[in-house]
Amino acid sequence: MNEQDLRRLMTVSVEDVLPSQPATAGWERARRTRRTRRAVAAAALAVALVGGGTVAALRSSADPPPDIPVAPTVEPTHSGPVQRPPDNLTYLPDPLNRLGAPATVPLSERPVQRARALFQPVDEENRADGPVRVLGDDGVVRSLDVVTLAPTRDASGNEAVAVKPGVLSPDGRSAAFAQNDELIMVDLTTAAVRRIPLEGYLELVVWAHDRVLVGGEDRTYAVDRVTGVATTIDVSTWVVAAPDPEAGRDAPLIEMIGERDALKLRSRTAREAEIRSEQPVTRGALPSPYAINEFYGRGWLHGERLASAAWITSSEIDGAEGAAVLDARTGAVSHLLDLGRDRAKGCCEVLGWDNKGSVLLRLEPAALARWNPETGEITGIVRDLRGAIALAS
Protein backbone atom coordinates (compact mmCIF):
# COMPACT_ATOMS: atom_id res chain seq x y z
CA MET A 1 0.00 0.00 0.00
CA ASN A 2 1.56 3.27 -1.10
CA GLU A 3 0.83 6.79 0.16
CA GLN A 4 -1.63 7.54 -2.65
CA ASP A 5 -3.65 4.39 -1.91
CA LEU A 6 -3.68 5.25 1.75
CA ARG A 7 -5.04 8.74 1.11
CA ARG A 8 -7.77 7.38 -1.23
CA LEU A 9 -8.77 4.85 1.43
CA MET A 10 -9.01 7.51 4.12
CA THR A 11 -11.12 9.77 1.91
CA VAL A 12 -13.66 7.00 1.36
CA SER A 13 -13.75 5.90 5.04
CA VAL A 14 -14.49 9.38 6.39
CA GLU A 15 -16.87 10.53 3.67
CA ASP A 16 -19.51 12.83 5.17
CA VAL A 17 -22.97 11.37 5.73
CA LEU A 18 -25.81 13.75 6.49
CA PRO A 19 -27.22 13.05 9.94
CA SER A 20 -30.77 11.75 10.18
CA GLN A 21 -31.33 13.82 13.33
CA PRO A 22 -29.98 17.42 13.42
CA ALA A 23 -29.39 17.18 17.18
CA THR A 24 -26.75 14.46 16.60
CA ALA A 25 -24.77 16.34 13.93
CA GLY A 26 -22.19 17.61 16.41
CA TRP A 27 -21.55 14.17 17.82
CA GLU A 28 -21.23 12.69 14.28
CA ARG A 29 -18.57 15.25 13.34
CA ALA A 30 -16.65 14.42 16.50
CA ARG A 31 -16.89 10.70 15.73
CA ARG A 32 -15.58 11.19 12.19
CA THR A 33 -12.62 13.19 13.49
CA ARG A 34 -11.71 10.50 16.00
CA ARG A 35 -12.13 7.77 13.33
CA THR A 36 -9.83 9.63 10.96
CA ARG A 37 -7.06 10.05 13.55
CA ARG A 38 -7.24 6.43 14.67
CA ALA A 39 -7.35 5.12 11.10
CA VAL A 40 -4.30 7.12 10.05
CA ALA A 41 -2.31 5.86 13.01
CA ALA A 42 -3.34 2.25 12.40
CA ALA A 43 -2.57 2.36 8.69
CA ALA A 44 0.79 3.97 9.19
CA LEU A 45 1.76 1.30 11.70
CA ALA A 46 0.65 -1.48 9.36
CA VAL A 47 2.67 -0.09 6.41
CA ALA A 48 5.77 0.32 8.52
CA LEU A 49 5.69 -3.19 10.01
CA VAL A 50 4.35 -5.48 7.31
CA GLY A 51 4.22 -3.35 4.21
CA GLY A 52 0.49 -3.85 3.81
CA GLY A 53 -2.56 -5.03 5.69
CA THR A 54 -6.26 -5.11 5.63
CA VAL A 55 -8.58 -2.19 5.66
CA ALA A 56 -10.45 -3.67 8.60
CA ALA A 57 -7.92 -2.15 10.98
CA LEU A 58 -8.88 1.26 9.66
CA ARG A 59 -12.56 0.92 10.49
CA SER A 60 -12.68 1.14 14.28
CA SER A 61 -16.11 1.50 15.84
CA ALA A 62 -17.28 5.00 16.70
CA ASP A 63 -16.94 6.08 20.31
CA PRO A 64 -20.16 6.89 22.19
CA PRO A 65 -20.64 10.54 23.13
CA PRO A 66 -19.36 11.49 26.60
CA ASP A 67 -21.84 11.68 29.46
CA ILE A 68 -23.37 15.11 29.91
CA PRO A 69 -23.19 16.08 33.60
CA VAL A 70 -26.48 16.89 35.32
CA ALA A 71 -24.94 19.88 37.09
CA PRO A 72 -22.16 22.22 35.91
CA THR A 73 -18.61 21.39 36.88
CA VAL A 74 -17.34 23.77 39.55
CA GLU A 75 -13.70 24.71 39.45
CA PRO A 76 -11.95 25.11 42.83
CA THR A 77 -11.76 28.74 43.86
CA HIS A 78 -8.40 28.37 45.53
CA SER A 79 -6.75 25.38 47.16
CA GLY A 80 -4.22 27.20 49.34
CA PRO A 81 -4.59 28.00 53.04
CA VAL A 82 -6.47 31.27 52.33
CA GLN A 83 -9.51 30.94 50.08
CA ARG A 84 -12.33 33.20 48.90
CA PRO A 85 -15.84 32.48 47.65
CA PRO A 86 -16.65 33.12 43.99
CA ASP A 87 -18.53 36.28 43.10
CA ASN A 88 -21.50 34.17 42.04
CA LEU A 89 -22.23 30.83 43.67
CA THR A 90 -23.15 27.85 41.52
CA TYR A 91 -26.16 26.07 43.01
CA LEU A 92 -25.94 22.32 42.60
CA PRO A 93 -28.79 19.85 43.23
CA ASP A 94 -28.92 18.96 46.93
CA PRO A 95 -31.53 17.39 49.25
CA LEU A 96 -31.26 20.40 51.58
CA ASN A 97 -32.67 22.79 48.99
CA ARG A 98 -36.09 21.42 49.94
CA LEU A 99 -35.83 23.59 53.07
CA GLY A 100 -37.07 26.50 51.00
CA ALA A 101 -40.39 24.76 50.34
CA PRO A 102 -43.38 25.17 52.68
CA ALA A 103 -44.48 22.33 54.94
CA THR A 104 -47.04 19.96 53.41
CA VAL A 105 -47.91 17.77 56.41
CA PRO A 106 -47.75 18.12 60.21
CA LEU A 107 -45.14 16.08 62.10
CA SER A 108 -47.86 14.58 64.32
CA GLU A 109 -49.44 12.90 61.28
CA ARG A 110 -46.24 11.78 59.62
CA PRO A 111 -43.13 11.53 61.85
CA VAL A 112 -39.73 11.17 60.22
CA GLN A 113 -37.33 8.27 60.21
CA ARG A 114 -34.55 10.83 60.26
CA ALA A 115 -34.54 14.61 59.85
CA ARG A 116 -31.94 16.30 57.68
CA ALA A 117 -32.61 19.78 59.01
CA LEU A 118 -34.86 22.15 60.93
CA PHE A 119 -35.71 25.61 59.67
CA GLN A 120 -37.45 28.52 61.42
CA PRO A 121 -38.57 31.26 59.00
CA VAL A 122 -38.19 34.79 60.39
CA ASP A 123 -39.51 38.20 59.42
CA GLU A 124 -37.49 41.37 58.91
CA GLU A 125 -37.38 41.85 62.68
CA ASN A 126 -35.89 38.35 63.08
CA ARG A 127 -39.00 37.10 64.84
CA ALA A 128 -40.52 33.69 64.14
CA ASP A 129 -42.66 33.82 61.02
CA GLY A 130 -44.57 30.57 60.82
CA PRO A 131 -44.06 27.04 62.16
CA VAL A 132 -40.71 25.31 62.34
CA ARG A 133 -40.10 23.15 59.27
CA VAL A 134 -38.73 19.62 59.62
CA LEU A 135 -37.06 18.25 56.49
CA GLY A 136 -37.09 14.45 56.53
CA ASP A 137 -34.69 12.18 54.71
CA ASP A 138 -37.63 11.30 52.45
CA GLY A 139 -37.63 14.86 51.10
CA VAL A 140 -40.96 15.75 52.73
CA VAL A 141 -41.18 19.04 54.65
CA ARG A 142 -43.25 18.79 57.83
CA SER A 143 -44.44 21.42 60.27
CA LEU A 144 -43.44 21.02 63.93
CA ASP A 145 -46.97 21.08 65.30
CA VAL A 146 -46.49 19.17 68.56
CA VAL A 147 -45.00 22.04 70.56
CA THR A 148 -45.14 25.83 70.60
CA LEU A 149 -41.68 27.29 71.11
CA ALA A 150 -41.21 30.62 72.85
CA PRO A 151 -38.28 32.85 71.88
CA THR A 152 -35.34 32.75 74.24
CA ARG A 153 -35.07 35.97 76.22
CA ASP A 154 -32.09 37.15 78.29
CA ALA A 155 -32.08 39.39 81.37
CA SER A 156 -31.91 42.50 79.16
CA GLY A 157 -34.97 41.45 77.17
CA ASN A 158 -33.11 40.49 74.00
CA GLU A 159 -34.99 37.79 72.09
CA ALA A 160 -33.97 35.06 69.67
CA VAL A 161 -35.86 32.21 68.01
CA ALA A 162 -35.58 28.84 69.73
CA VAL A 163 -34.14 27.12 66.63
CA LYS A 164 -30.35 27.51 66.65
CA PRO A 165 -27.43 25.55 65.21
CA GLY A 166 -26.99 22.50 67.43
CA VAL A 167 -30.62 21.80 68.44
CA LEU A 168 -30.97 18.84 66.05
CA SER A 169 -29.32 15.61 67.15
CA PRO A 170 -26.53 14.28 64.90
CA ASP A 171 -28.63 11.25 63.97
CA GLY A 172 -31.58 13.48 63.02
CA ARG A 173 -33.99 11.58 65.28
CA SER A 174 -34.46 14.14 68.06
CA ALA A 175 -34.46 17.86 68.69
CA ALA A 176 -33.81 19.76 71.93
CA PHE A 177 -34.87 23.34 72.53
CA ALA A 178 -33.70 25.62 75.33
CA GLN A 179 -36.53 27.55 76.98
CA ASN A 180 -36.63 29.62 80.12
CA ASP A 181 -36.69 27.18 83.06
CA GLU A 182 -36.91 24.06 80.93
CA LEU A 183 -35.50 21.92 78.14
CA ILE A 184 -38.00 20.64 75.58
CA MET A 185 -37.02 17.41 73.82
CA VAL A 186 -38.94 16.16 70.79
CA ASP A 187 -38.64 12.64 69.41
CA LEU A 188 -39.03 13.36 65.70
CA THR A 189 -39.63 9.68 64.91
CA THR A 190 -42.73 9.49 67.12
CA ALA A 191 -43.66 13.20 67.60
CA ALA A 192 -43.48 12.65 71.39
CA VAL A 193 -42.59 15.67 73.55
CA ARG A 194 -40.73 15.58 76.87
CA ARG A 195 -40.29 18.62 79.13
CA ILE A 196 -37.41 18.68 81.60
CA PRO A 197 -37.62 21.42 84.26
CA LEU A 198 -34.37 23.37 84.69
CA GLU A 199 -33.82 26.55 86.61
CA GLY A 200 -32.87 29.83 84.99
CA TYR A 201 -32.40 31.51 81.65
CA LEU A 202 -31.35 29.00 78.99
CA GLU A 203 -30.52 29.63 75.37
CA LEU A 204 -28.07 27.22 73.74
CA VAL A 205 -28.03 23.46 73.19
CA VAL A 206 -25.17 21.12 72.25
CA TRP A 207 -25.61 17.39 71.64
CA ALA A 208 -22.68 15.60 73.29
CA HIS A 209 -23.11 11.88 72.58
CA ASP A 210 -25.36 10.45 75.34
CA ARG A 211 -26.05 13.85 76.90
CA VAL A 212 -27.47 17.21 75.91
CA LEU A 213 -25.66 20.29 77.15
CA VAL A 214 -28.03 23.22 77.68
CA GLY A 215 -27.01 26.56 79.12
CA GLY A 216 -27.35 30.30 79.41
CA GLU A 217 -25.18 33.08 80.70
CA ASP A 218 -24.29 31.67 84.11
CA ARG A 219 -24.82 27.90 84.11
CA THR A 220 -24.81 24.78 81.97
CA TYR A 221 -26.68 21.53 82.55
CA ALA A 222 -25.74 18.10 81.22
CA VAL A 223 -28.99 16.19 80.63
CA ASP A 224 -28.99 12.43 80.11
CA ARG A 225 -30.73 11.70 76.80
CA VAL A 226 -32.50 8.62 78.12
CA THR A 227 -33.34 9.33 81.75
CA GLY A 228 -33.63 13.12 81.60
CA VAL A 229 -31.52 13.43 84.75
CA ALA A 230 -29.72 16.80 84.78
CA THR A 231 -26.51 17.83 86.54
CA THR A 232 -24.55 21.06 86.29
CA ILE A 233 -21.26 20.98 84.40
CA ASP A 234 -18.40 23.48 84.29
CA VAL A 235 -18.41 24.22 80.57
CA SER A 236 -19.91 27.10 78.60
CA THR A 237 -22.35 26.38 75.80
CA TRP A 238 -21.34 29.70 74.26
CA VAL A 239 -17.79 28.55 73.48
CA VAL A 240 -17.84 24.73 73.46
CA ALA A 241 -17.55 23.00 70.08
CA ALA A 242 -20.05 20.32 69.11
CA PRO A 243 -18.26 16.95 69.41
CA ASP A 244 -17.78 14.68 66.43
CA PRO A 245 -20.68 12.19 66.58
CA GLU A 246 -18.26 9.45 65.52
CA ALA A 247 -16.07 10.04 68.59
CA GLY A 248 -16.69 8.07 71.77
CA ARG A 249 -18.73 9.22 74.74
CA ASP A 250 -15.54 10.03 76.62
CA ALA A 251 -14.03 12.20 73.89
CA PRO A 252 -12.88 15.54 75.39
CA LEU A 253 -14.92 18.71 75.16
CA ILE A 254 -13.15 21.54 73.31
CA GLU A 255 -13.77 25.19 74.20
CA MET A 256 -12.71 28.11 71.99
CA ILE A 257 -11.78 30.98 74.28
CA GLY A 258 -10.05 34.36 74.24
CA GLU A 259 -9.24 36.89 71.55
CA ARG A 260 -6.35 37.63 69.20
CA ASP A 261 -2.99 36.65 70.76
CA ALA A 262 -4.80 35.13 73.75
CA LEU A 263 -7.02 32.90 71.59
CA LYS A 264 -6.89 29.29 72.82
CA LEU A 265 -8.41 25.86 72.50
CA ARG A 266 -9.13 24.41 75.92
CA SER A 267 -9.66 20.68 76.30
CA ARG A 268 -11.87 19.34 79.13
CA THR A 269 -12.76 15.79 80.13
CA ALA A 270 -16.16 14.73 78.83
CA ARG A 271 -17.69 13.65 82.12
CA GLU A 272 -16.33 15.95 84.83
CA ALA A 273 -15.27 18.82 82.51
CA GLU A 274 -11.88 19.03 84.19
CA ILE A 275 -9.31 21.04 82.26
CA ARG A 276 -6.82 18.76 80.48
CA SER A 277 -4.83 21.19 78.37
CA GLU A 278 -4.80 24.55 76.59
CA GLN A 279 -3.31 25.19 73.18
CA PRO A 280 -2.78 28.66 71.72
CA VAL A 281 -4.41 29.21 68.34
CA THR A 282 -1.60 29.87 65.86
CA ARG A 283 -1.53 31.03 62.24
CA GLY A 284 -0.30 27.63 61.12
CA ALA A 285 -0.07 27.74 57.33
CA LEU A 286 -1.59 31.22 56.98
CA PRO A 287 0.49 33.89 55.24
CA SER A 288 1.01 37.22 56.99
CA PRO A 289 -0.98 39.27 57.95
CA TYR A 290 -3.84 36.74 58.12
CA ALA A 291 -4.91 35.77 61.64
CA ILE A 292 -7.96 34.84 63.70
CA ASN A 293 -9.22 37.65 65.95
CA GLU A 294 -12.15 35.88 67.61
CA PHE A 295 -14.49 32.95 66.99
CA TYR A 296 -18.25 33.33 66.95
CA GLY A 297 -21.18 30.95 66.70
CA ARG A 298 -20.98 27.20 67.19
CA GLY A 299 -17.71 25.37 66.54
CA TRP A 300 -17.89 21.86 65.06
CA LEU A 301 -15.46 18.97 65.37
CA HIS A 302 -14.90 16.48 62.54
CA GLY A 303 -12.21 14.01 63.55
CA GLU A 304 -9.27 16.18 64.59
CA ARG A 305 -10.47 19.19 62.61
CA LEU A 306 -12.48 22.05 64.08
CA ALA A 307 -14.50 24.52 61.97
CA SER A 308 -15.97 27.82 63.14
CA ALA A 309 -16.97 31.24 61.92
CA ALA A 310 -14.58 33.99 62.96
CA TRP A 311 -13.63 37.61 62.70
CA ILE A 312 -10.24 37.81 61.07
CA THR A 313 -7.38 40.05 60.09
CA SER A 314 -7.07 39.86 56.32
CA SER A 315 -4.85 41.48 53.72
CA GLU A 316 -7.40 44.33 53.48
CA ILE A 317 -8.89 44.94 56.91
CA ASP A 318 -8.76 44.08 60.59
CA GLY A 319 -12.22 42.70 61.38
CA ALA A 320 -13.28 40.93 58.19
CA GLU A 321 -15.73 38.06 58.22
CA GLY A 322 -14.33 34.57 57.78
CA ALA A 323 -14.51 30.88 58.58
CA ALA A 324 -11.61 28.80 59.81
CA VAL A 325 -10.54 25.17 60.00
CA LEU A 326 -8.02 24.27 62.70
CA ASP A 327 -6.15 21.25 63.98
CA ALA A 328 -7.97 20.62 67.28
CA ARG A 329 -4.86 18.99 68.77
CA THR A 330 -2.35 21.76 68.08
CA GLY A 331 -4.47 24.90 67.55
CA ALA A 332 -2.83 25.58 64.16
CA VAL A 333 -5.09 27.12 61.50
CA SER A 334 -4.95 25.03 58.32
CA HIS A 335 -7.51 26.83 56.12
CA LEU A 336 -9.22 30.20 56.19
CA LEU A 337 -12.18 31.36 54.13
CA ASP A 338 -11.83 35.12 53.66
CA LEU A 339 -15.35 36.53 53.24
CA GLY A 340 -14.22 40.11 52.92
CA ARG A 341 -15.19 43.44 54.43
CA ASP A 342 -18.57 44.15 52.84
CA ARG A 343 -20.72 41.79 54.89
CA ALA A 344 -22.87 42.29 57.96
CA LYS A 345 -21.21 41.54 61.27
CA GLY A 346 -21.76 37.92 62.31
CA CYS A 347 -23.23 37.11 58.90
CA CYS A 348 -21.86 33.68 58.28
CA GLU A 349 -22.26 31.04 60.96
CA VAL A 350 -20.81 27.60 60.40
CA LEU A 351 -23.57 24.97 60.65
CA GLY A 352 -21.53 21.77 60.68
CA TRP A 353 -19.71 19.30 58.41
CA ASP A 354 -21.07 16.95 55.79
CA ASN A 355 -19.94 13.34 55.49
CA LYS A 356 -17.43 14.21 52.76
CA GLY A 357 -15.41 16.66 54.82
CA SER A 358 -16.99 19.89 53.60
CA VAL A 359 -18.08 22.74 55.88
CA LEU A 360 -21.69 23.96 55.69
CA LEU A 361 -22.21 27.64 56.42
CA ARG A 362 -24.46 30.64 55.89
CA LEU A 363 -23.45 33.28 53.37
CA GLU A 364 -25.12 36.68 53.41
CA PRO A 365 -27.73 37.64 52.51
CA ALA A 366 -29.54 34.31 52.95
CA ALA A 367 -27.67 31.53 51.19
CA LEU A 368 -26.67 28.13 52.50
CA ALA A 369 -23.33 27.04 51.07
CA ARG A 370 -20.84 24.17 51.11
CA TRP A 371 -17.07 24.78 51.38
CA ASN A 372 -14.44 22.10 50.84
CA PRO A 373 -11.27 23.43 52.51
CA GLU A 374 -9.04 20.85 50.83
CA THR A 375 -9.97 21.81 47.27
CA GLY A 376 -11.26 25.35 47.74
CA GLU A 377 -14.55 24.45 46.04
CA ILE A 378 -17.48 26.57 47.27
CA THR A 379 -20.99 25.91 46.00
CA GLY A 380 -24.46 27.05 46.94
CA ILE A 381 -27.16 24.79 48.40
CA VAL A 382 -30.16 27.07 48.96
CA ARG A 383 -30.24 30.47 47.30
CA ASP A 384 -32.63 32.44 49.52
CA LEU A 385 -33.46 31.11 52.98
CA ARG A 386 -34.16 33.77 55.57
CA GLY A 387 -34.32 32.19 58.99
CA ALA A 388 -32.58 29.92 61.50
CA ILE A 389 -31.22 26.53 60.41
CA ALA A 390 -30.12 23.46 62.35
CA LEU A 391 -28.56 20.54 60.48
CA ALA A 392 -28.04 16.89 61.36
CA SER A 393 -24.48 15.66 60.97
C-alpha positions in Angstrom: 0.0 0.0 0.0 1.6 3.3 -1.1 0.8 6.8 0.2 -1.6 7.5 -2.7 -3.7 4.4 -1.9 -3.7 5.2 1.8 -5.0 8.7 1.1 -7.8 7.4 -1.2 -8.8 4.8 1.4 -9.0 7.5 4.1 -11.1 9.8 1.9 -13.7 7.0 1.4 -13.7 5.9 5.0 -14.5 9.4 6.4 -16.9 10.5 3.7 -19.5 12.8 5.2 -23.0 11.4 5.7 -25.8 13.8 6.5 -27.2 13.1 9.9 -30.8 11.7 10.2 -31.3 13.8 13.3 -30.0 17.4 13.4 -29.4 17.2 17.2 -26.7 14.5 16.6 -24.8 16.3 13.9 -22.2 17.6 16.4 -21.6 14.2 17.8 -21.2 12.7 14.3 -18.6 15.2 13.3 -16.6 14.4 16.5 -16.9 10.7 15.7 -15.6 11.2 12.2 -12.6 13.2 13.5 -11.7 10.5 16.0 -12.1 7.8 13.3 -9.8 9.6 11.0 -7.1 10.1 13.6 -7.2 6.4 14.7 -7.3 5.1 11.1 -4.3 7.1 10.0 -2.3 5.9 13.0 -3.3 2.2 12.4 -2.6 2.4 8.7 0.8 4.0 9.2 1.8 1.3 11.7 0.7 -1.5 9.4 2.7 -0.1 6.4 5.8 0.3 8.5 5.7 -3.2 10.0 4.4 -5.5 7.3 4.2 -3.4 4.2 0.5 -3.8 3.8 -2.6 -5.0 5.7 -6.3 -5.1 5.6 -8.6 -2.2 5.7 -10.4 -3.7 8.6 -7.9 -2.1 11.0 -8.9 1.3 9.7 -12.6 0.9 10.5 -12.7 1.1 14.3 -16.1 1.5 15.8 -17.3 5.0 16.7 -16.9 6.1 20.3 -20.2 6.9 22.2 -20.6 10.5 23.1 -19.4 11.5 26.6 -21.8 11.7 29.5 -23.4 15.1 29.9 -23.2 16.1 33.6 -26.5 16.9 35.3 -24.9 19.9 37.1 -22.2 22.2 35.9 -18.6 21.4 36.9 -17.3 23.8 39.5 -13.7 24.7 39.5 -12.0 25.1 42.8 -11.8 28.7 43.9 -8.4 28.4 45.5 -6.8 25.4 47.2 -4.2 27.2 49.3 -4.6 28.0 53.0 -6.5 31.3 52.3 -9.5 30.9 50.1 -12.3 33.2 48.9 -15.8 32.5 47.7 -16.7 33.1 44.0 -18.5 36.3 43.1 -21.5 34.2 42.0 -22.2 30.8 43.7 -23.1 27.8 41.5 -26.2 26.1 43.0 -25.9 22.3 42.6 -28.8 19.8 43.2 -28.9 19.0 46.9 -31.5 17.4 49.3 -31.3 20.4 51.6 -32.7 22.8 49.0 -36.1 21.4 49.9 -35.8 23.6 53.1 -37.1 26.5 51.0 -40.4 24.8 50.3 -43.4 25.2 52.7 -44.5 22.3 54.9 -47.0 20.0 53.4 -47.9 17.8 56.4 -47.7 18.1 60.2 -45.1 16.1 62.1 -47.9 14.6 64.3 -49.4 12.9 61.3 -46.2 11.8 59.6 -43.1 11.5 61.8 -39.7 11.2 60.2 -37.3 8.3 60.2 -34.6 10.8 60.3 -34.5 14.6 59.9 -31.9 16.3 57.7 -32.6 19.8 59.0 -34.9 22.1 60.9 -35.7 25.6 59.7 -37.5 28.5 61.4 -38.6 31.3 59.0 -38.2 34.8 60.4 -39.5 38.2 59.4 -37.5 41.4 58.9 -37.4 41.9 62.7 -35.9 38.4 63.1 -39.0 37.1 64.8 -40.5 33.7 64.1 -42.7 33.8 61.0 -44.6 30.6 60.8 -44.1 27.0 62.2 -40.7 25.3 62.3 -40.1 23.1 59.3 -38.7 19.6 59.6 -37.1 18.3 56.5 -37.1 14.5 56.5 -34.7 12.2 54.7 -37.6 11.3 52.4 -37.6 14.9 51.1 -41.0 15.7 52.7 -41.2 19.0 54.6 -43.3 18.8 57.8 -44.4 21.4 60.3 -43.4 21.0 63.9 -47.0 21.1 65.3 -46.5 19.2 68.6 -45.0 22.0 70.6 -45.1 25.8 70.6 -41.7 27.3 71.1 -41.2 30.6 72.8 -38.3 32.8 71.9 -35.3 32.7 74.2 -35.1 36.0 76.2 -32.1 37.1 78.3 -32.1 39.4 81.4 -31.9 42.5 79.2 -35.0 41.4 77.2 -33.1 40.5 74.0 -35.0 37.8 72.1 -34.0 35.1 69.7 -35.9 32.2 68.0 -35.6 28.8 69.7 -34.1 27.1 66.6 -30.4 27.5 66.7 -27.4 25.6 65.2 -27.0 22.5 67.4 -30.6 21.8 68.4 -31.0 18.8 66.0 -29.3 15.6 67.2 -26.5 14.3 64.9 -28.6 11.3 64.0 -31.6 13.5 63.0 -34.0 11.6 65.3 -34.5 14.1 68.1 -34.5 17.9 68.7 -33.8 19.8 71.9 -34.9 23.3 72.5 -33.7 25.6 75.3 -36.5 27.5 77.0 -36.6 29.6 80.1 -36.7 27.2 83.1 -36.9 24.1 80.9 -35.5 21.9 78.1 -38.0 20.6 75.6 -37.0 17.4 73.8 -38.9 16.2 70.8 -38.6 12.6 69.4 -39.0 13.4 65.7 -39.6 9.7 64.9 -42.7 9.5 67.1 -43.7 13.2 67.6 -43.5 12.6 71.4 -42.6 15.7 73.6 -40.7 15.6 76.9 -40.3 18.6 79.1 -37.4 18.7 81.6 -37.6 21.4 84.3 -34.4 23.4 84.7 -33.8 26.5 86.6 -32.9 29.8 85.0 -32.4 31.5 81.6 -31.4 29.0 79.0 -30.5 29.6 75.4 -28.1 27.2 73.7 -28.0 23.5 73.2 -25.2 21.1 72.3 -25.6 17.4 71.6 -22.7 15.6 73.3 -23.1 11.9 72.6 -25.4 10.4 75.3 -26.0 13.9 76.9 -27.5 17.2 75.9 -25.7 20.3 77.2 -28.0 23.2 77.7 -27.0 26.6 79.1 -27.4 30.3 79.4 -25.2 33.1 80.7 -24.3 31.7 84.1 -24.8 27.9 84.1 -24.8 24.8 82.0 -26.7 21.5 82.5 -25.7 18.1 81.2 -29.0 16.2 80.6 -29.0 12.4 80.1 -30.7 11.7 76.8 -32.5 8.6 78.1 -33.3 9.3 81.7 -33.6 13.1 81.6 -31.5 13.4 84.8 -29.7 16.8 84.8 -26.5 17.8 86.5 -24.5 21.1 86.3 -21.3 21.0 84.4 -18.4 23.5 84.3 -18.4 24.2 80.6 -19.9 27.1 78.6 -22.4 26.4 75.8 -21.3 29.7 74.3 -17.8 28.5 73.5 -17.8 24.7 73.5 -17.5 23.0 70.1 -20.0 20.3 69.1 -18.3 16.9 69.4 -17.8 14.7 66.4 -20.7 12.2 66.6 -18.3 9.4 65.5 -16.1 10.0 68.6 -16.7 8.1 71.8 -18.7 9.2 74.7 -15.5 10.0 76.6 -14.0 12.2 73.9 -12.9 15.5 75.4 -14.9 18.7 75.2 -13.2 21.5 73.3 -13.8 25.2 74.2 -12.7 28.1 72.0 -11.8 31.0 74.3 -10.0 34.4 74.2 -9.2 36.9 71.5 -6.3 37.6 69.2 -3.0 36.7 70.8 -4.8 35.1 73.8 -7.0 32.9 71.6 -6.9 29.3 72.8 -8.4 25.9 72.5 -9.1 24.4 75.9 -9.7 20.7 76.3 -11.9 19.3 79.1 -12.8 15.8 80.1 -16.2 14.7 78.8 -17.7 13.7 82.1 -16.3 16.0 84.8 -15.3 18.8 82.5 -11.9 19.0 84.2 -9.3 21.0 82.3 -6.8 18.8 80.5 -4.8 21.2 78.4 -4.8 24.5 76.6 -3.3 25.2 73.2 -2.8 28.7 71.7 -4.4 29.2 68.3 -1.6 29.9 65.9 -1.5 31.0 62.2 -0.3 27.6 61.1 -0.1 27.7 57.3 -1.6 31.2 57.0 0.5 33.9 55.2 1.0 37.2 57.0 -1.0 39.3 57.9 -3.8 36.7 58.1 -4.9 35.8 61.6 -8.0 34.8 63.7 -9.2 37.7 66.0 -12.1 35.9 67.6 -14.5 33.0 67.0 -18.3 33.3 67.0 -21.2 31.0 66.7 -21.0 27.2 67.2 -17.7 25.4 66.5 -17.9 21.9 65.1 -15.5 19.0 65.4 -14.9 16.5 62.5 -12.2 14.0 63.6 -9.3 16.2 64.6 -10.5 19.2 62.6 -12.5 22.1 64.1 -14.5 24.5 62.0 -16.0 27.8 63.1 -17.0 31.2 61.9 -14.6 34.0 63.0 -13.6 37.6 62.7 -10.2 37.8 61.1 -7.4 40.1 60.1 -7.1 39.9 56.3 -4.9 41.5 53.7 -7.4 44.3 53.5 -8.9 44.9 56.9 -8.8 44.1 60.6 -12.2 42.7 61.4 -13.3 40.9 58.2 -15.7 38.1 58.2 -14.3 34.6 57.8 -14.5 30.9 58.6 -11.6 28.8 59.8 -10.5 25.2 60.0 -8.0 24.3 62.7 -6.2 21.2 64.0 -8.0 20.6 67.3 -4.9 19.0 68.8 -2.4 21.8 68.1 -4.5 24.9 67.6 -2.8 25.6 64.2 -5.1 27.1 61.5 -5.0 25.0 58.3 -7.5 26.8 56.1 -9.2 30.2 56.2 -12.2 31.4 54.1 -11.8 35.1 53.7 -15.3 36.5 53.2 -14.2 40.1 52.9 -15.2 43.4 54.4 -18.6 44.1 52.8 -20.7 41.8 54.9 -22.9 42.3 58.0 -21.2 41.5 61.3 -21.8 37.9 62.3 -23.2 37.1 58.9 -21.9 33.7 58.3 -22.3 31.0 61.0 -20.8 27.6 60.4 -23.6 25.0 60.7 -21.5 21.8 60.7 -19.7 19.3 58.4 -21.1 17.0 55.8 -19.9 13.3 55.5 -17.4 14.2 52.8 -15.4 16.7 54.8 -17.0 19.9 53.6 -18.1 22.7 55.9 -21.7 24.0 55.7 -22.2 27.6 56.4 -24.5 30.6 55.9 -23.5 33.3 53.4 -25.1 36.7 53.4 -27.7 37.6 52.5 -29.5 34.3 52.9 -27.7 31.5 51.2 -26.7 28.1 52.5 -23.3 27.0 51.1 -20.8 24.2 51.1 -17.1 24.8 51.4 -14.4 22.1 50.8 -11.3 23.4 52.5 -9.0 20.8 50.8 -10.0 21.8 47.3 -11.3 25.4 47.7 -14.5 24.4 46.0 -17.5 26.6 47.3 -21.0 25.9 46.0 -24.5 27.0 46.9 -27.2 24.8 48.4 -30.2 27.1 49.0 -30.2 30.5 47.3 -32.6 32.4 49.5 -33.5 31.1 53.0 -34.2 33.8 55.6 -34.3 32.2 59.0 -32.6 29.9 61.5 -31.2 26.5 60.4 -30.1 23.5 62.3 -28.6 20.5 60.5 -28.0 16.9 61.4 -24.5 15.7 61.0 
